[in-house]
Amino acid sequence: MKIIVCVKQVPDAKDVRLDPETNTLAREGVQSIMNPYDQHAVEEAVRLKEKLGGEVTVLSMGPPQAVDVLKQAISCGADHAVLVSDRAFAGADTWATSYTLAKAVNKIGAFDLILCGKQAIDGDTAQVGPGLAIQLKIPFVTCVQKIRDASESELVMERMMDDGYDVVAVDYPMLLTVVKDLNEPRVPSLKGKMRAKKAEIQVLSAEDVGADSAKIGLAGSPTQVVDVFPPPPRGERAILSGSIDEQVEQLVEKLAAYL
Amino acid sequence: MDYFLTEEQDMIVEIARQITDEQIIPNRAELDEKDEFPREILNSMGQADLFGVPIPEEYGGFGGGCLDIVLALEQLGRGCIGVATAFAASALGIYPIMISGSEEMKQKYLPPVAAGKKFAAFGLTEANAGSDASGIQTTAVLDGDEWVINGTKQWITNGGEAQIYTVVAITDRKKGARGASMFVVEEGDPGFTCGPKEKKMGIRASSTTELIFKDCRIPKDRLIGRKGTGFITVMKTLDSSRPGIAALGLGIGQACIDEAATYAKQRIQFGKPIISFQAVQHMLADMAIQLEASRALVYSAAKHIDAHPKDMSKVSSMCKVMATDMAMKVSTDAVQVMGGYGYMREYPVEKMMRDAKILQIYEGTNQVQRNVVGQELNKEYSRK
């Protein structure tokens, strides 16, 4: 089985700051990590490989330093890694990103399954996985919380819903986006880390993947961000304490101040 | 301080740190409270190849040396030395095979331990043979193609949890120290059982039991090395493993300073964080000085041992004494800095202080270690 996992390097959520000038995420000096949902996607891919055989290729679109997350995936059991990286990709929205990843997937070649995290914790759109499936014209299932049965011909899985879950069976090829309930990602192994150190990461440019320059980067993005601003601060709040009578008394007093 | 570790050593530290932070620290209080063996955490260490660190590459390991294992144990010890002891005892259990075992024996027993699929244990201590190993009562007699073992081992770490046990027994009482031999006993061998888990002051996540041999019959080829070389193997095993115990001391020392300094910055008394008082600052400073000095000795000793020197015993004993006495002192002081809170189970230093005590006792008491250093000095100065 050939599995491709899409991963993204994101700023560590423990360390998020906004640039006060532009209101965008400050990336300078912020620790980068593999998007947490993607870690579960990598883990599931490696488990499927261990069960059914085959190989796992991790794919990322990003700046050159994104090789770090690709190496991390190799240390956790992925076999190959591909980075699509080009200045021309800068400013891509989710659709231009989906297009670019689809081009890269076609370049990688035949696949049975693509796994993505449900969403990236920086953009939080949850659109790239489904967008990639649309570009590749393959079925997709979002928010997969459990793979019930995996065989050479199909996957039976649980899709998380607001009030429970659906059980879905799909034939290959397909794309899944996964949630954190799916599994517990493993700690990288020593041998995996050694392999990752030596691994050669294939880097592909826009030209290498045969991307149409009108469909990539800012120019190829149907979404244009007009303004970014912090939400207005919430009004003043207070928590009252004491017995009910005391609290009522305090409340009346506060309300009276507005009269 | 930067100890200029190699890239591989940094990898070992990263992996052990991740397991410690994500799996050991969140679970240690419960494992301690319930006397629970940390099977899941050990499985995860196995999957991450940590059990393979001291095992040669040809048997599925990483081929690491003393410093490599010390670095892993320091991190694990920062989380919980109960969990780390279960891990370390498995390495201790296979050292006799690595040191004196035949090629067939290594092929058979090392790969599953390296993969973390089987655990090992080391059986030396008995009711009347602790520091004085010559008091061993357990015997092994050759009967046809089988050895028949009789006797009881006491306080054996990983007892009941391990699948592979390396055990010392007397094969010829008349020959004294040269009359002891080592054997591999497997879980399920006829006549071999483990006693109930002992109730301990600390390191409660680790399992400690008796090993009971009643006409236990094992194949002839389970003898490790030649007959009569048991004590030499034991001594070499302990020389190799003691820096690992020292490393657990470093781990506890670091954890105690982390806890005490963080607390001292938050705790306000007389309108100030208590870290601003010189009495507290000096305690923390002394803790940090003793820890760093111990770390420097342990790392240097481990590097020295990796060069397979002749004076391995002395150096190995020196670092064990220094780092484990430090751990006892620093954990006691951490409780003191944290006052009443430090004494409560709600905070982790109470457990660290209980745990630290074993480091001065097991794998040779610190008094016996001083004997070793003293005897070596005596020998050195007789030659001068």
Boltz contact constraints between the chains, C-beta under 6 A:
constraints:
  - contact:
      token1: [A, 186]
      token2: [B, 47]
      max_distance: 6.0
  - contact:
      token1: [A, 187]
      token2: [B, 18]
      max_distance: 6.0
  - contact:
      token1: [A, 187]
      token2: [B, 19]
      max_distance: 6.0
  - contact:
      token1: [A, 187]
      token2: [B, 48]
      max_distance: 6.0
  - contact:
      token1: [A, 189]
      token2: [B, 48]
      max_distance: 6.0
  - contact:
      token1: [A, 189]
      token2: [B, 49]
      max_distance: 6.0
  - contact:
      token1: [A, 190]
      token2: [B, 49]
      max_distance: 6.0
  - contact:
      token1: [A, 190]
      token2: [B, 62]
      max_distance: 6.0
  - contact:
      token1: [A, 191]
      token2: [B, 49]
      max_distance: 6.0
  - contact:
      token1: [A, 193]
      token2: [B, 11]
      max_distance: 6.0
